[in-house]
Amino acid sequence: MKIGIFGTGMVGKSLADKLFELEHDVMIGTRDIAKTLYRSDGDIYGGPPFKEWIRERPHIQLGTFADAAKYGELLINALSGSGSLPALKKAGKANMRGKVLIDVSNPLDFSTGMPPTLFVSNTDSLGEKIQRELPRVKVVKTLNTMNAYLMVNPELVPGEHNVFLCGNDEEAKKTVKKLLRKFGWKEKLMIDLGDITGARTTEMLLPIWLRLWGKLQHPMFNFNVVVGRKG
Amino acid sequence: MKIGIFGTGMVGKSLADKLFELEHDVMIGTRDIAKTLYRSDGDIYGGPPFKEWIRERPHIQLGTFADAAKYGELLINALSGSGSLPALKKAGKANMRGKVLIDVSNPLDFSTGMPPTLFVSNTDSLGEKIQRELPRVKVVKTLNTMNAYLMVNPELVPGEHNVFLCGNDEEAKKTVKKLLRKFGWKEKLMIDLGDITGARTTEMLLPIWLRLWGKLQHPMFNFNVVVGRKG
């Protein structure tokens, strides 16, 4: 399947590598191709600049947001929270109409220092904002509660732990679950939180996620919902 | 030890029973004793009205908020979120000065229908508001991420799962950990999230907790943070 990924950060790269390994055709979309290929800063995990990363991967295409939106039969938003809505507007509604958009982003607000807060929460969410902006797109929020490596390799954390998903379209969620299975997620560890308003509940996990990261000094952990007997 | 509990709901009652079982002396504080003993509505789990519950427990005292505040060497806020600050004001700062106050409440706002949202979140929390209101009290936020029965009996959910705590005073947290151990929580399953600002991160678990409750149709579950290797 042809997959368009918005975002050239850790999450976009990690998903792109995994999707190519799974024999999908991948195009990464960025705001300005020239600028993206000019930047020489590495990523936060000590990886090389994007231009080197993409040079080593001739099988992965690079385009504008609109190119990736047109190209993908399935789309993934792997942008920063603040970058998501402007980028998706640039990508063009017509290019995305009717497609599934996996939203992995989180509404992190770094403007008031560390740790970041959320620029939308509680009574709304970034997932919902994206769905409202793109009513003809089938937004599925998932994978936003863990680090980029764990998303595509759940075995990096041993034992049972969950991936949450939510969205308004049942067929779209089935498509996403199929992909999650390919990433290594067992069906019984996927928790469907219902419609897209569930996005506010998973985005609101970020504050405790960030605090645990600070405490553990590494991001290789995940949440498991342990269920007892009704009563 | 003498323990004062604010609140006559499920959480207050569950904690009172357990603390008595652990040979503590317990006084429950309420806004208006006469009204509390007049009410004939049961609790949400089908339990009897408070007046019947307390009649069966002559060993548990009932007083005003101020009585319970004076009585307790250790205090517990088991009130509703919206009731917490007004009640703690009534309890009287002088009665609480220097004491440990375990805050189990959540800032749930039912005013806009179900599911409730949070009336404070993201950049502040109810735990922090209480600490600011009572600067001479050692507030420890804990147990607010699970149902009342599980708080005092972690084995109701099998396997490993966590209780979070946070607060500004290290000695107070040690006191609370000791109590949590008596409730059945293993030390290694307690996660200290640091100072009282951690309260916003656990209070923000409520939205997903409530959604999981709706999905599972029962509240007997808990979160476990599963940790992998650093790298």
Interface residues (C-beta under 8 A of the other chain):
Chain A: T112 T117 L118 S121 N122 T123 L150 L156 V157 P158 G159 E160 H161 F164 I191 D192 L193 G194 G198 R200 T201 T202 M204 L205 P207 I208 L210 R211 L212 K215 L216 Q217 H218 M220 F221 N222 F223 N224 V225 V226 V227 G228 R229 K230 G231
Chain B: T112 T117 L118 S121 N122 T123 L150 L156 V157 P158 G159 E160 H161 F164 I191 D192 L193 G194 G198 R200 T201 T202 M204 L205 P207 I208 L210 R211 L212 K215 L216 Q217 H218 M220 F221 N222 F223 N224 V225 V226 V227 G228 R229 K230 G231
